[in-house]
Each structure stands twice: as structure tokens, then as C-alpha cells.
Amino acid sequence: MMGRILALVRKDLQLFFRDPRGLMLVFLMPFMFIVIMRLAMRGAYGDDDAPIRVLAVVEDRGDRAASVLGDLEKLGGFAVETARDGRPLDRAAAAELVADGERPLAVIFPPGFSQALEAGPGESPAPAVVEVMIDPASPVQLVQPLVGTLQGMIERSMYLAMVPRGVDLVIDWVAPQTGSARRAELQTISRQATAGVSGDGGASPVRIERVAPPGMAVEKMPDSFQQNIPGYTVFGIFWIVSLIAHSIHDERRQGTFRRLLVAPLGRGTMLAGKLIPFFLVNLLQAAVMLGAAGAIFGVGLGHSPAGLLVVAVAAAAASSGLGVLVSAFARTEAQIGGLTTMLLLALSAVGGCFVPRVIMPDWLRTVGLASPHAWALDGFQDILVRGQGVVDVLPRAGALLAFAAVFFLVGVWRFRFE
């Protein structure tokens, strides 16, 4: 009995090690994925080696904004950028960088920021509004801690500015003949001055307001689930590559392609005919995923159905072309499984499906442009999250169609029907 079991084990191990390319992919895949994810997530938590980069536009006529930014950098994990190409950042330049995905957000301090902090109770007619300009696609997990930290820094600066005013009030009020009623009034006024509220219990002299860059029709900032819908959709669309590769492998093994070679059809024509059903399934898959997100979870689908269709068609074409490319290089089941998994996970990772590209190192964001996932993800985010239209996604769709053409042509060139 044991001898038969050992014989079966030996047989399967021999078969496994007989395919060195498939064997290499099995062990290479987890290693590559770990390396890519480690590089991609270097900026996720704002450590000293890869701090979170924050744009700051300082319109403040005093020195309180500079003090807040200095305190923010001293915390560690943040790198404040107040200049670009040797010139101080202005609102337009910061908005362009955020809209292009170069930086996740920009903090804009208004001209009256210092004056509002230093004003006494009831002296500031209206609160100074500090704008945090956010790309709606920036992850909530990154934005929320930063906004909370900024709020804390502003409140600390406000306390430091208001305490001297409170001390002055104490000096003005204290006298040897002060009674208990007057003493209680003094304590109330001191607390109000130190807390930075007006004498009638009004609001703080500074308010933080989140806004989207100009040109983005965003009625409400999306939550983390809504932000992840484009990534889930892109990840799902490209997994059709595995089905295409396995289907073509089955056609080879069954001899279907060999029989088709006698027909007056070119290789490109045969492969195109093979891909069309998967292309249509891909479009249906995208429609089901987005439809379910909208109908079940109430996720907004943007203002441009035509834009969604353009991106979905281009992404489906790219994934179909990639399926042909994988089929041209992988000849066994083990090779198909290993190459497909490794390739799709790697492209998804550098393309931003798992970790937002805005927090990746600059060089890795550039590398990510070689992934069709990055262009598809940006296209879906433009429509679903940023509120843009079909014209805005045409460059993304054009890049995806270019990927599709290259994948298909190289795949046809390297394809073997037997």
C-alpha cells in the first residue's frame, strides 16, 4: 500500500519538475509580488524614508501658517512642499498637481489666517477657511489622518496665540476687591480666550474645508468603498486573460487549430474570432460589477455613461490582447497558471489597483504607466470618482487601445497553432 502511494508521489513530482518554466513561475510569482507591494506601499504610512508629500499654498500675511507647517514637518512622516521649480506655489499650480495625480492633496492657508488666530473673542467677524484640496481618488485612509493632524496643529497654534490674550484679560480683571461673582466671570472669560471661541460661545476663528480641484464635478467626496470600485472593476476585467489562455490551450490540445489551418483564414483572423466572445463577456462583466455597485450599494456612476462605455470597451480590448500575448508564450497548464497570475498581480499592483499610485515613489509611478491597469483605473476614476466626462477619458482610452494593438500584434507574431 505504502509503496503504491510513494510511486504516485514520485510520478507527480517528476511531472511537476519536468516543466522548468512552469516551475520557475510558481516560485517567482510570490517573490515578485512581495517585492512590488513593498515598493508600492513605502509611502502609505509616511515613514521617514518615504514621507507623505503635502503641497502647501501660503497666502497668509502673518507667520502662523509657516508655524503650523513647521510643526507638521517636525512630527515626521510628512514632507511639506511650498515651492515648485524655484517659485512659491500658488493655488492654480497646486490644483494642477492634485488634479494630475502628482500629489494627493494641497493645503491652502487664506490671507487672514494669522489675523484670525490672533484676534480676541468676538473680534474676528468671520472664520478663516483653510482649504484642503483633495483628489477625490486619494484614499480616505491617507487623507483622514492628515486632516486630523492638521486640525490639531492649527488648534495648537490657536491656543498659543490666544493664551497671551487670556493672560491680559486676567491682569485687567484681577484686583484685591474682586468678589466671587466677578471671579467666576473672570474664569469664564479666560477659558473662552484660551479655547479660541468668541464671548458669546461662537465658532472657532478657523475652519477646515475639503474641496476638489477646479473642473471636477464632485458633489460629495467619496468614501473608501466608492474609491475602490474602479480598482475592483479593472482587476476583474483583466482576469479574463486567464480564461482566454486556458481556452486557447485547450484548442491546441484538441487539435482544433490544426484543422482550422486548412481553411483560407489568416492567423490574425482566427485569433480575432476567438477573442470576440471573451471581449463581449468582459463588457458584460464590467456592466454587472458597476450595475451592482450602483443598485445594491448606492455607488454613484458619474455623469457620463458614454465615458464609462468608452473606458470599458478600451479596457476589454487591452485585456483580450493580453490574453493572446500570454497564450503565445505559455504552452502548458503550469506555465499558463503561473505566468497569468504573476503578470496580472504585478500589473495590478504597479497600476494602482491594490495601492493608490499617488502614494507610490515617483519612479514606481512612472513604471506604472507601462501597465494597462493604470490607464484603465484612471479612466474609471475620472468618470466614477472625479465626475468628469467622455472627452476627459479619451487619452486614457487611446492608451488602452494602443496596449491592445501591441499585445495582439506581438501575440500573433509569436503564436504557434500546434
Secondary structure, DSSP 8 states (H G I E B T S, - for coil): -HHHHHHHHHHHHHHHHT-HHHHHHHHHHHHHHHHHHHHHTTTTTT-SSS-EEEEEEE--SSSHHHHHHHHHHHTSSEEEE-EETTEE--HHHHHHHHHTTSSSEEEEE-TTHHHHHH--TTT-SS-EEEEEEE-TTS-HHHHHHHHHHHHHHHHHHHHHHHHHHHHHHHHHH--TT--HHHHHHHHHHHHHHHHT--TTS---SEEEEEE--TT---SS---HHHHHHHHHHHHHHHTHHHHHHHHHHHHHHHTHHHHHTTSS--HHHHHHHHHHHHHHHHHHHHHHHHHHHHHTT-----S-HHHHHHHHHHHHHHHHHHHHHHHHH--SHHHHHHHHHHHHHHHHHHHTSSS-GGGS-HHHHHHHTTSHHHHHHHHHHHHHTS---HHHHHHHHHHHHHHHHHHHHHHHHH----
